[in-house]
Amino acid sequence: MKKLFPAYVRVPLIFFTVMSALEYFIDSGDHPAFIKFPVVSVFLFVFLFLLIAIEITSSAIDNITYNLLTEEQKKQLDEVSEISIKDSDWYQKLMKLLTKSVPIENEGQLLLNHDYDGIKELDNTLPPWWVYLFYGTIIFAAIYLVRFEIMGADNQEMELKKELAQAKIDIEEYMKTAPDLMNVESVTLLTDASSLAEGKAIYTANCVACHRPDGGGQIGPNLTDDHWILGGGIKNVFHTLEKGGRDGKGMISWKGTLKPKEMQKVASYVLSLQGSNPKDPKAAEGEIWVDPVSKTDGVAKTKVDSTAVK
């Protein structure tokens, strides 16, 4: 028994509709959902298997039912089944609009005086869709010629080079502010209460065993005076946290434990302890550190310091 759409059209249409719906509703980022989530692939495979099984079962039931009919019933059913989408009025109007074809019974009016071994030629009008497509290619070619050959617009190679250059600039700008891509060159001192509170929590969890809760120093040096072994200031303290202390007797590198943003916060908190005068502080170690850039009478002067970050 005929259906409006054959199985080889119906099955792919249903399958890809469901697949598209899954891709739309499942957030899978840059990868297709059926690749990122194996369970989606399994579902689609099972769904396709069921679709094919249903089609096979439905076809078998139709054949059995058809064979059980009488000859008269079969004849009536065949007449109804012959009606297809091509017999509908809207389809006929659409095809006439797109092709401007002449009915077969009137093709004699289009015969030309060309006869090749019994093969005759019809003087059919070109289909409108083909004509408009041809006109479109001419318009496209004219625009392309003016834009690229006369006005000198960027071609694909130049566009790619510019996009790559801009992408490089964007990456550099992003790295300046990205918390997890911060480095010793881009780190800045934090002074807001929330950041210092977070830095204190990190310090309490990781640093008090060597530097005491008040920063007065124990195994590690005193963090509240103005003497520094590896240099003071946010960049030097961040560098020490990231790379570790002196070889063989300094503290470990915290790069594998703390994120750059966390090291920035704990470094800022350590610097906030300057001048807090804890009870029984450890004796000063290292040298007095002076900010390389100081201002005197509104003029910036640069001082060279032996403990600056290399």
Secondary structure, DSSP 8 states (H G I E B T S, - for coil): ---SS-HHHHHHHHHHHHHHHHHHHS--TTS-HHHH-HHHHHHHHHHHHHHHHHHHHHHHHHHHHHHHS-HHHHHHHHHHHT--GGGSHHHHHHHHHHH----GGGGGGGEEEEEETTEEEE-----HHHHHHHHHHHHHHHHHIIIIIIS----HHHHHHHHHHHHHHHHHHHHHH-GGG--TTT-----SHHHHHHHHHHHHHHTHHHH-TTS--SSS--SSSSEESS--HHHHHHHHHHH-SSTTTS----TTTS-HHHHHHHHHHHHHTTT---SS-----SEE---SEEEETTEEEE---TTS--
